[in-house]
Amino acid sequence: MNQFSILRKINGVAAAIRKIGRGISNLPDYDSYVEHIRQHHPEVVPPTEAEFFNDFLNKKYGASAKRCC
């Protein structure tokens, strides 16, 4: 096993851990979102990962977020 295959395996495990962590913390999956946009809305340019999460957090916690009080 060479160093590149080891790095690929480590990257795969890290990606799986990030996906599980985001699922537990109720964060959306950016990769799935981008894949959906590419398949169903090819004319739309997907936002960067940072823009995607900033938009999500602003909708959830920003000034326009729905709150009970």
A tleap script that builds the chain and sets N, CA, C and O, in Angstrom:
source leaprc.protein.ff14SB
mol = sequence {
  NMET ASN GLN PHE SER ILE LEU ARG LYS ILE
  ASN GLY VAL ALA ALA ALA ILE ARG LYS ILE
  GLY ARG GLY ILE SER ASN LEU PRO ASP TYR
  ASP SER TYR VAL GLU HIE ILE ARG GLN HIE
  HIE PRO GLU VAL VAL PRO PRO THR GLU ALA
  GLU PHE PHE ASN ASP PHE LEU ASN LYS LYS
  TYR GLY ALA SER ALA LYS ARG CYS CCYS
}
set mol.1.N position { 0.853 -1.171 0.000 }
set mol.1.CA position { 0.000 0.000 0.000 }
set mol.1.C position { 0.901 1.236 0.000 }
set mol.1.O position { 1.771 1.375 0.859 }
set mol.2.N position { 0.688 2.129 -0.965 }
set mol.2.CA position { 1.536 3.316 -1.039 }
set mol.2.C position { 0.913 4.466 -0.257 }
set mol.2.O position { -0.209 4.363 0.240 }
set mol.3.N position { 1.657 5.556 -0.159 }
set mol.3.CA position { 1.215 6.684 0.661 }
set mol.3.C position { -0.035 7.358 0.097 }
set mol.3.O position { -0.828 7.905 0.864 }
set mol.4.N position { -0.229 7.335 -1.209 }
set mol.4.CA position { -1.402 7.977 -1.804 }
set mol.4.C position { -2.682 7.207 -1.490 }
set mol.4.O position { -3.726 7.810 -1.243 }
set mol.5.N position { -2.604 5.889 -1.498 }
set mol.5.CA position { -3.800 5.116 -1.167 }
set mol.5.C position { -4.147 5.271 0.315 }
set mol.5.O position { -5.322 5.268 0.680 }
set mol.6.N position { -3.140 5.403 1.160 }
set mol.6.CA position { -3.388 5.646 2.590 }
set mol.6.C position { -4.048 7.001 2.776 }
set mol.6.O position { -5.001 7.121 3.546 }
set mol.7.N position { -3.557 8.029 2.082 }
set mol.7.CA position { -4.146 9.367 2.184 }
set mol.7.C position { -5.579 9.387 1.665 }
set mol.7.O position { -6.434 10.066 2.234 }
set mol.8.N position { -5.851 8.644 0.585 }
set mol.8.CA position { -7.215 8.558 0.068 }
set mol.8.C position { -8.150 7.925 1.090 }
set mol.8.O position { -9.279 8.380 1.271 }
set mol.9.N position { -7.680 6.879 1.753 }
set mol.9.CA position { -8.505 6.225 2.773 }
set mol.9.C position { -8.750 7.158 3.956 }
set mol.9.O position { -9.861 7.221 4.482 }
set mol.10.N position { -7.715 7.878 4.371 }
set mol.10.CA position { -7.873 8.830 5.481 }
set mol.10.C position { -8.865 9.924 5.095 }
set mol.10.O position { -9.720 10.293 5.899 }
set mol.11.N position { -8.759 10.439 3.882 }
set mol.11.CA position { -9.695 11.466 3.420 }
set mol.11.C position { -11.121 10.931 3.368 }
set mol.11.O position { -12.063 11.643 3.715 }
set mol.12.N position { -11.283 9.706 2.947 }
set mol.12.CA position { -12.617 9.099 2.901 }
set mol.12.C position { -13.215 8.945 4.288 }
set mol.12.O position { -14.396 9.224 4.496 }
set mol.13.N position { -12.402 8.503 5.233 }
set mol.13.CA position { -12.877 8.352 6.610 }
set mol.13.C position { -13.217 9.725 7.197 }
set mol.13.O position { -14.239 9.875 7.867 }
set mol.14.N position { -12.376 10.716 6.953 }
set mol.14.CA position { -12.632 12.072 7.460 }
set mol.14.C position { -13.921 12.628 6.875 }
set mol.14.O position { -14.696 13.263 7.591 }
set mol.15.N position { -14.164 12.404 5.599 }
set mol.15.CA position { -15.403 12.880 4.969 }
set mol.15.C position { -16.617 12.196 5.585 }
set mol.15.O position { -17.642 12.839 5.810 }
set mol.16.N position { -16.511 10.908 5.856 }
set mol.16.CA position { -17.618 10.184 6.479 }
set mol.16.C position { -17.888 10.712 7.884 }
set mol.16.O position { -19.045 10.855 8.279 }
set mol.17.N position { -16.844 10.998 8.633 }
set mol.17.CA position { -17.009 11.537 9.985 }
set mol.17.C position { -17.651 12.921 9.937 }
set mol.17.O position { -18.518 13.230 10.755 }
set mol.18.N position { -17.230 13.758 8.983 }
set mol.18.CA position { -17.849 15.090 8.834 }
set mol.18.C position { -19.331 14.961 8.506 }
set mol.18.O position { -20.155 15.691 9.057 }
set mol.19.N position { -19.671 14.041 7.615 }
set mol.19.CA position { -21.072 13.856 7.227 }
set mol.19.C position { -21.910 13.392 8.415 }
set mol.19.O position { -23.024 13.874 8.617 }
set mol.20.N position { -21.381 12.470 9.191 }
set mol.20.CA position { -22.093 11.993 10.382 }
set mol.20.C position { -22.246 13.133 11.384 }
set mol.20.O position { -23.321 13.319 11.954 }
set mol.21.N position { -21.189 13.888 11.600 }
set mol.21.CA position { -21.239 15.010 12.534 }
set mol.21.C position { -22.249 16.061 12.120 }
set mol.21.O position { -22.963 16.599 12.966 }
set mol.22.N position { -22.318 16.359 10.846 }
set mol.22.CA position { -23.301 17.330 10.358 }
set mol.22.C position { -24.721 16.793 10.508 }
set mol.22.O position { -25.646 17.544 10.814 }
set mol.23.N position { -24.883 15.512 10.293 }
set mol.23.CA position { -26.204 14.918 10.477 }
set mol.23.C position { -26.652 14.981 11.928 }
set mol.23.O position { -27.813 15.276 12.214 }
set mol.24.N position { -25.741 14.707 12.833 }
set mol.24.CA position { -26.054 14.761 14.262 }
set mol.24.C position { -26.373 16.193 14.682 }
set mol.24.O position { -27.288 16.420 15.473 }
set mol.25.N position { -25.628 17.148 14.159 }
set mol.25.CA position { -25.825 18.542 14.548 }
set mol.25.C position { -26.897 19.240 13.714 }
set mol.25.O position { -27.100 20.446 13.847 }
set mol.26.N position { -27.578 18.492 12.862 }
set mol.26.CA position { -28.677 19.002 12.028 }
set mol.26.C position { -28.223 20.034 10.995 }
set mol.26.O position { -29.001 20.908 10.613 }
set mol.27.N position { -26.989 19.941 10.546 }
set mol.27.CA position { -26.513 20.795 9.463 }
set mol.27.C position { -26.808 20.108 8.132 }
set mol.27.O position { -26.723 18.883 8.039 }
set mol.28.N position { -27.149 20.872 7.110 }
set mol.28.CA position { -27.436 20.262 5.809 }
set mol.28.C position { -26.167 19.717 5.159 }
set mol.28.O position { -25.056 20.132 5.489 }
set mol.29.N position { -26.351 18.786 4.235 }
set mol.29.CA position { -25.236 18.170 3.528 }
set mol.29.C position { -24.969 18.945 2.242 }
set mol.29.O position { -25.756 18.880 1.297 }
set mol.30.N position { -23.860 19.676 2.209 }
set mol.30.CA position { -23.522 20.519 1.069 }
set mol.30.C position { -23.336 19.695 -0.200 }
set mol.30.O position { -23.828 20.080 -1.261 }
set mol.31.N position { -22.636 18.570 -0.109 }
set mol.31.CA position { -22.366 17.754 -1.301 }
set mol.31.C position { -23.656 17.252 -1.940 }
set mol.31.O position { -23.788 17.251 -3.164 }
set mol.32.N position { -24.604 16.827 -1.112 }
set mol.32.CA position { -25.899 16.380 -1.644 }
set mol.32.C position { -26.649 17.532 -2.289 }
set mol.32.O position { -27.296 17.363 -3.323 }
set mol.33.N position { -26.560 18.710 -1.672 }
set mol.33.CA position { -27.210 19.895 -2.216 }
set mol.33.C position { -26.640 20.239 -3.598 }
set mol.33.O position { -27.393 20.490 -4.539 }
set mol.34.N position { -25.329 20.249 -3.713 }
set mol.34.CA position { -24.680 20.578 -4.993 }
set mol.34.C position { -25.050 19.548 -6.053 }
set mol.34.O position { -25.311 19.908 -7.201 }
set mol.35.N position { -25.074 18.283 -5.683 }
set mol.35.CA position { -25.451 17.236 -6.635 }
set mol.35.C position { -26.895 17.430 -7.104 }
set mol.35.O position { -27.191 17.263 -8.287 }
set mol.36.N position { -27.786 17.780 -6.186 }
set mol.36.CA position { -29.176 18.047 -6.549 }
set mol.36.C position { -29.263 19.224 -7.520 }
set mol.36.O position { -29.970 19.154 -8.525 }
set mol.37.N position { -28.548 20.293 -7.217 }
set mol.37.CA position { -28.560 21.486 -8.086 }
set mol.37.C position { -28.052 21.116 -9.474 }
set mol.37.O position { -28.647 21.521 -10.472 }
set mol.38.N position { -26.983 20.367 -9.554 }
set mol.38.CA position { -26.422 19.990 -10.865 }
set mol.38.C position { -27.373 19.115 -11.674 }
set mol.38.O position { -27.451 19.248 -12.895 }
set mol.39.N position { -28.093 18.225 -11.006 }
set mol.39.CA position { -28.993 17.314 -11.715 }
set mol.39.C position { -30.303 17.974 -12.112 }
set mol.39.O position { -30.797 17.757 -13.219 }
set mol.40.N position { -30.872 18.777 -11.222 }
set mol.40.CA position { -32.224 19.287 -11.441 }
set mol.40.C position { -32.302 20.757 -11.843 }
set mol.40.O position { -33.322 21.200 -12.370 }
set mol.41.N position { -31.245 21.508 -11.601 }
set mol.41.CA position { -31.236 22.941 -11.913 }
set mol.41.C position { -29.884 23.325 -12.533 }
set mol.41.O position { -29.137 24.100 -11.937 }
set mol.42.N position { -29.564 22.802 -13.702 }
set mol.42.CA position { -28.228 23.015 -14.275 }
set mol.42.C position { -27.920 24.478 -14.594 }
set mol.42.O position { -26.753 24.845 -14.736 }
set mol.43.N position { -28.950 25.316 -14.709 }
set mol.43.CA position { -28.710 26.734 -15.010 }
set mol.43.C position { -28.274 27.521 -13.772 }
set mol.43.O position { -27.785 28.644 -13.896 }
set mol.44.N position { -28.445 26.947 -12.592 }
set mol.44.CA position { -28.104 27.632 -11.338 }
set mol.44.C position { -26.663 27.307 -10.951 }
set mol.44.O position { -26.245 26.150 -10.973 }
set mol.45.N position { -25.910 28.352 -10.597 }
set mol.45.CA position { -24.546 28.161 -10.111 }
set mol.45.C position { -24.634 27.945 -8.601 }
set mol.45.O position { -25.106 28.828 -7.885 }
set mol.46.N position { -24.192 26.793 -8.105 }
set mol.46.CA position { -24.300 26.551 -6.668 }
set mol.46.C position { -23.384 27.487 -5.879 }
set mol.46.O position { -22.312 27.856 -6.357 }
set mol.47.N position { -23.805 27.869 -4.678 }
set mol.47.CA position { -22.955 28.727 -3.857 }
set mol.47.C position { -21.735 27.949 -3.360 }
set mol.47.O position { -21.701 26.719 -3.400 }
set mol.48.N position { -20.748 28.690 -2.895 }
set mol.48.CA position { -19.602 28.019 -2.287 }
set mol.48.C position { -20.063 27.366 -0.991 }
set mol.48.O position { -21.148 27.661 -0.490 }
set mol.49.N position { -19.249 26.494 -0.461 }
set mol.49.CA position { -19.621 25.816 0.781 }
set mol.49.C position { -19.791 26.834 1.912 }
set mol.49.O position { -20.715 26.712 2.716 }
set mol.50.N position { -18.917 27.825 1.979 }
set mol.50.CA position { -19.024 28.855 3.021 }
set mol.50.C position { -20.314 29.655 2.860 }
set mol.50.O position { -20.997 29.927 3.847 }
set mol.51.N position { -20.653 30.034 1.629 }
set mol.51.CA position { -21.894 30.776 1.386 }
set mol.51.C position { -23.117 29.933 1.754 }
set mol.51.O position { -24.078 30.442 2.330 }
set mol.52.N position { -23.074 28.654 1.421 }
set mol.52.CA position { -24.173 27.743 1.721 }
set mol.52.C position { -24.431 27.678 3.227 }
set mol.52.O position { -25.574 27.798 3.668 }
set mol.53.N position { -23.376 27.488 4.011 }
set mol.53.CA position { -23.554 27.374 5.457 }
set mol.53.C position { -23.887 28.716 6.097 }
set mol.53.O position { -24.659 28.762 7.055 }
set mol.54.N position { -23.322 29.810 5.588 }
set mol.54.CA position { -23.689 31.124 6.114 }
set mol.54.C position { -25.167 31.402 5.882 }
set mol.54.O position { -25.849 31.920 6.766 }
set mol.55.N position { -25.664 31.064 4.704 }
set mol.55.CA position { -27.084 31.247 4.403 }
set mol.55.C position { -27.945 30.393 5.334 }
set mol.55.O position { -28.958 30.860 5.853 }
set mol.56.N position { -27.541 29.151 5.538 }
set mol.56.CA position { -28.274 28.263 6.439 }
set mol.56.C position { -28.323 28.839 7.849 }
set mol.56.O position { -29.385 28.880 8.470 }
set mol.57.N position { -27.171 29.287 8.357 }
set mol.57.CA position { -27.121 29.823 9.713 }
set mol.57.C position { -27.908 31.123 9.837 }
set mol.57.O position { -28.552 31.359 10.858 }
set mol.58.N position { -27.863 31.973 8.805 }
set mol.58.CA position { -28.646 33.216 8.838 }
set mol.58.C position { -30.137 32.922 8.847 }
set mol.58.O position { -30.898 33.594 9.542 }
set mol.59.N position { -30.559 31.928 8.085 }
set mol.59.CA position { -31.981 31.568 8.083 }
set mol.59.C position { -32.399 30.987 9.428 }
set mol.59.O position { -33.520 31.217 9.884 }
set mol.60.N position { -31.514 30.245 10.057 }
set mol.60.CA position { -31.848 29.591 11.318 }
set mol.60.C position { -31.742 30.538 12.507 }
set mol.60.O position { -32.596 30.509 13.393 }
set mol.61.N position { -30.696 31.389 12.542 }
set mol.61.CA position { -30.441 32.206 13.718 }
set mol.61.C position { -30.435 33.710 13.453 }
set mol.61.O position { -30.335 34.498 14.394 }
set mol.62.N position { -30.541 34.120 12.189 }
set mol.62.CA position { -30.455 35.533 11.849 }
set mol.62.C position { -31.669 36.341 12.284 }
set mol.62.O position { -32.584 35.818 12.921 }
set mol.63.N position { -31.663 37.611 11.934 }
set mol.63.CA position { -32.733 38.532 12.329 }
set mol.63.C position { -34.087 38.112 11.779 }
set mol.63.O position { -35.113 38.372 12.406 }
set mol.64.N position { -34.107 37.468 10.618 }
set mol.64.CA position { -35.384 37.080 10.019 }
set mol.64.C position { -35.834 35.676 10.449 }
set mol.64.O position { -36.851 35.177 9.969 }
set mol.65.N position { -35.090 35.053 11.336 }
set mol.65.CA position { -35.450 33.703 11.795 }
set mol.65.C position { -36.740 33.746 12.611 }
set mol.65.O position { -36.987 34.694 13.356 }
set mol.66.N position { -37.545 32.718 12.460 }
set mol.66.CA position { -38.804 32.653 13.204 }
set mol.66.C position { -38.527 32.172 14.617 }
set mol.66.O position { -37.886 31.144 14.837 }
set mol.67.N position { -39.027 32.942 15.557 }
set mol.67.CA position { -38.851 32.600 16.976 }
set mol.67.C position { -40.201 32.704 17.670 }
set mol.67.O position { -41.114 33.380 17.194 }
set mol.68.N position { -40.305 32.036 18.781 }
set mol.68.CA position { -41.567 32.068 19.513 }
set mol.68.C position { -41.721 33.372 20.296 }
set mol.68.O position { -42.848 33.783 20.570 }
set mol.69.N position { -40.641 34.022 20.657 }
set mol.69.CA position { -40.728 35.267 21.462 }
set mol.69.C position { -40.082 36.434 20.756 }
set mol.69.O position { -40.067 37.545 21.287 }
savepdb mol mol.pdb
quit
